[in-house]
Amino acid sequence: MLGERVTAALAELTPPVCAYLYDRAALRARAAAVRAALPPRSTLLYAVKANGHPEVVSTLAAATDGLEVASGGELALAVAAGAREIVFGGPAKTDAELRAAVGAGALVNVESAHELRRLALVAREAGVRIRVALRVNRATAGLTGSHRMTGTPTPFGIDERQLDGVLALAATLPSVRVTGFHLHAVSNNLDAGAYAGFVVDAVTWSVTTADRQRLPLEYVNVGGGLGVDYTGDGQFDLEVLRAGLAGVPESLPEGARLVFEPGRFLAAEAGWYAAEVLDLKQTHGRWFAVLRGGTHHFRLPAAWGYSHPFAVLPVERWPYPFARPELRDVAVDAVGELCTPRDVLTRGQRVARLRVGDVLVFGRVGAYGWDISHHDFLRHAHPEVVVI
């Protein structure tokens, strides 16, 4: 779980240790592996929402074809990173964000008829014709995952039954040019074969719909959703994905491209969260490792209701003039420093040996770790961020 480079970097931290560590080489390697699995005429974008640290963003901007953003703040990060292409999505774009997207030359994933009208007005005022894709909430999701975006009532996209009317509206707005569709369906799908089937179906649907509407199809964006198994050995198999997508380019019209925008899958494996054990205590027969850190830094386990595995990094330094508390061959709950019983990262993980002052290291936290957490609850100091 912990390589030499990661262990060496963590050993340099000042106690009490509390830090995120991101590995740029791991980010580049994962992007290269995903790119190799995609068919010709594919575009690979990184979804910035997964991890917006500027060095992560700049590394993946260089390692992919561009960035997908969902706010004005993420758009500013993408521009600063020099992204070759920017796609702007999300269901609640303000007028200021639409102006910024137009100014950056982004392609906008449009979520509704009202948003399309507002964007057309902004583009007309700027004297440009902006490229758009219509995000469609199809009748069925076609995939399983942790979060369903389509095929169910959500605020995402245009109901498939309303698409004809929105395309008719777009035809009356000369400052926008519809290039195709955005069809992101689920998050964190682990079945690469099923995901490939979803992509094939999304392309077929897009071609059929564009032909029916006499729309020159240039762009099919299937979103992200490639999954990470946090608690076991499951893998989203890129070789299965590659095989399942082999015939896709022949299904697309000449000049059209297929766009993927993963976030979690590109960033998760390249991040670690390290937190020092401040106390070991037992209450009502259960052992707790109390950390300098917790869910205000790494919220995902509490939000999803799972136990995130950790590795123990032994630390030999002991500054106190009394015996060091130690546990052997017991199950412990890894809990944080917040004044709530819900501040739990792991329940019941057995440790061979654990001492106060050792460091617990949580892997696969490069995505949806710090970025989704409630940083300032109780006003504890933020973790260090180390990029290697």
N, C-alpha and C positions, 0 to 999 in steps of 0.2 A: 504493500500500500504506500509506503514512504520510500522514495528513492534517495540516493545520496545527496543530490542537489537540494531537495526539499529539506531533508534532515539537517544539512549544514546551514541552510538559511534560517531555520527555526532555532538552531543552537545559538545564533547571534543575537536573538531578541532579549530585551531587558525584562527581567521578572517584575511583577507577575505577568507572565506571557498571556497576551490576548491579541490575536492577529489573523488577518487573511493573507494568504500567499497565493499569487497567480504566476503561472509558468508560461512565458511567451512561446517557448519551443513546443510545449504541449498544445497550445492553441493552433499554431501553424501546422503541426502534424495532423491534428484532427480535421482541420479545414482541407488539407491535401487528401486525406482519406475519403472524405465525403465527396469532394470534387471528382475523384477517380471513380466513384460509384455511379455518378450521374451520366446520362447519355449525352451525345453531342447535341448542340443547340440549347444547352441548359445554362442558366444563370444562377450562381450561388450568392445569396445575400446573408449577412448576419443580422439577426433580430436583436437590436441593442437593448431591448427591455430585459433581456436575460442577465446582462452585466454591463453597466454603463461606465465602469472605471475607464478613464481616458486612455490608459495604456493598453487595456484589453481591446477597446474600440479601435484604436489606431493599428494594433497588431492584426486584428481580423479584417479591418478595412483593406489592408495590404494583401492579406492572404485569400480574400474572396473577391467577388466582382463588385461588391458594394454593401450598403447597409439599409436595413429596414428600420424605420423609426416610427414612434407613436406619440410624439409630443414635440412642442417647440424646443424644449431642453435637449431632447435626443437629436433633433435636427441640427442644433448648434454643435453638438458633439460630432455629428457626421461630417458637417462642413469643416470643422477644425481638423478632423482626421484625414481630410482629403479624399473622401470616398469617391470612387469613380462613378457610382450610380447611387441614388438615394430614392427609396420608395417610402412614402408617408402614408401610414394607416391609422386606424383608431376611430372609435365611434363618436368622439366629442371634440372635433377640431374647432378652435375659435377662429374668428376672422383674422386675427393677428398671425395665427399659425398657418392659415391658408396663404396669407401674403408672403410669409417666410418661405413656404414650400414653393410658391411660384418664383420667388426671387432666387431660390437655390436650384431651380430647374428640376425639381423632384417630379417623379411620377406619383400621382395621388390615387390611392385606393378609396374610392367614393363609397360612402355608407348609406346614402339616402338621396331621395329626390331633392329635398331641401338643401342638403350639403352640396349637391351638384349645382343648384342655382346660385348658391353663395360663391362657390369656387369660380363659376363662369363669370360672375360679376367682378371678382377680384382679378381674374386673368384679363378681362376686357379693360379694366382700369389700368393694368400694367402694360397693355398693348401687346400681349402674347397669346398664343394658343397652347394650352397646357395638355399634356398627355394624362389620361385617366384610365383606370381599370375599375369596373363596377364590382364591388364585393357582394357576392350573392349568398344568401342563406338558403341553401338548397333544401328540398323536401326531406332528404335523408342525409345523415352525416356520413355513413358508409364506413366508419371506423370506430373503434373503441379507444378510450384514453382517459386521462384523469379529468379533463374538462372538455365537454362538447360545446362547440361554438355554433354549429349549424344542425339542421334537422330537428330543432327544438326551439321554443320561444327564448330568444336571447336578444340583446340590443345590437347584435353584430350583423351587418350586411342588410341587403335588400331581399325581402321575401321573394322567393322564386316566382310566385304568382304575380308579383308587381313588376317584374323585370321588363316586360314589353312596354309598359307605360313609361318607365324611366329611360329606356332606350329611345322611345319616341320623343321624350323631352330633350334628351341629349342632341337629337338631330336638329333641334331649333336653337341650339346654343353654339354659335360659331367659334367661341373662344375656348371650347373644350373639344378634345378629340379622344373618343373612346377607342382604346387599343385592344381591349379584351376583358378578362375576368379574373377576380381574386376569389379563391375557393377554399381558404383555410378552414379545416373542419374540427380538429381536436388537438389537444396537447398530450404529450408524453405517451405516444403509442409505441409499444415494444415489438409488434409483429411486423417485421419488414416485408414479408410476403403480402400481408393485408394492405400495408401502406402502398406498395407498388400497385396493387389492384385499384386502390383509391385514385392514384395518379392516372392510371390508364383510363378509368371511368371519367375523371375530371377533364381529361383531354378530349375524350369522345363527346362528353356533354358540351364542352366549349365549342368544338367544331360544329356540332349539330345546331347549337343555338345560334352561332354566328352565321351559318349558312341560311338558317330560317329568317334571320333579321337582315341579311345581306350586309353584314358587318365584316370588313376586312380584318381577319383575326391575326394579330401580331404578338399576343401576350397571353399566356395562361400561367397564373401564379397559384401554386397549390399550397402556399404557406409553409409552415414548419410542422411540428408535431412529432419529430423523431425522438424516441424516448430513452430515458436513463433509468436503470434499475438501481435504486438507492440501497436496498436491503438484501439483495441476493446477487447471484451470478448471471442473471439474465442479460442478454445483449441484443441491441437492435443490430441485426446482421447486415452489414453493408454489401456483402457479396450476394445475399438473397435479393436485396434491393436492386443491385446492378443487373442481375439476371432478369428480374421482373420488369425492368424498364427498357430492356434492349430494343424492343420494337416501337417505342414511343415516337422517336423522331419522324418515322415514316407516316405517322398519323397526323402530324401537324402540317398546316399549309406552308408553302415555301416562304421562308423569311420569318416565320413565327418562332418564338422561343418559349421555353418552359422554365419557370422561375421557382426556386426553392428558397425559403427564408427561415432556416432553423436558428434557434438561439441556444436553448438548453444543451442540445447535442454537441454544439461547437465549444461551449464554454465550461460545462460542468466538470469534466475530468481534469481540467487545468487549474482547479482551485482547491485549497485546503483551508480549514478554519481550525486554529489552535487556541486552546484555553487551558490555563494552569489550574490544577486542583488546589483550592484554598482550604478545603476541609473534607474530612471523611467522617460521616456520622450515621448512626443507626437510630431509627425511630419506628416503633411498632413492628419490629422484626425485619425492616427493609433498610439496606445500605444505600447511602447517597454520597456521590462525589460532587461536591459543591464547587462550581467553577467561577473563575474570573471571566465572565461572559454569559451567554445564554441566548434566549429566543429574541431578545432585542437586537442581536447581531445576526442570528441565523434562525429565521422564523419558520422555514419550510417544514421541519418535522412536526411542530405544533399545529401549523395550518393544515397539513395533510393527515395528521394523526398517525404517524409512524415513528419507529425508533431508528435513528440514524447511527450506523456503526461507527466506531472510533478505533484508533490504534493508540497504544500507550507509548509515549516518548519518555524514557527514563531520564531524570535529571538528578545528578549526584549532589549538587549544591544543597546544603542544609544550614541556614544561618542561625538557628535557635539553639539555646543551651539545654534543651530537653529532648527526650526521645521523639523520633519521627513517627507519626501515625502511619500505619501500613495495613493493607489487606492482602490476603492470599486466597486464591481459588474461591471467590465468591461472586455473586451477581450484584451489579450496582446500577443505580439510576444516575445518569449524568444530568445534573440540574444546574440552573444558572443563579445569578445574583439578584434576581428580581423578587419583589415581595408578592409573589403569587405562586400557588401550587401548580400552575400551568406552565411554568418556565422549565420545561423538560425537553432535552434533546434526545435522550435514549433511556429506555426502561429495560432493566434486567439483563444487561450484557455482562457475561462472565469475564473476569480478569484473573490472570495468573498471579499477578503482583501489581499493586497500585499503592503509591505513597502520596501524601501531601507534598506538593512541590513538583510532582511529575506533570506532564502536559498531555492532555487528550487532543488528538488530531483527527478531525473529521474530513474525510475525502469526498470528492465529487460535489464540491460546493461552489464551483466557479460560476454557476448560474442560479438565479433566484435565491441567493443567500443574503448578502448585505442589502441588495437593492430592494427587497420586499419587506424588510424588517423595520420595526418601530424603534428607531435609533435612540430617541431622546426620552423614552419612558424611564423615569427615575434619574435621568441625567448622569448615568455612569459614563466614564470616559469611553470614547469610541476605540475600536481595535486599531492597531497598526495595520498598514497595508504594505506588503512587500511584493515587488515584482521582480522575478528573476528571468 
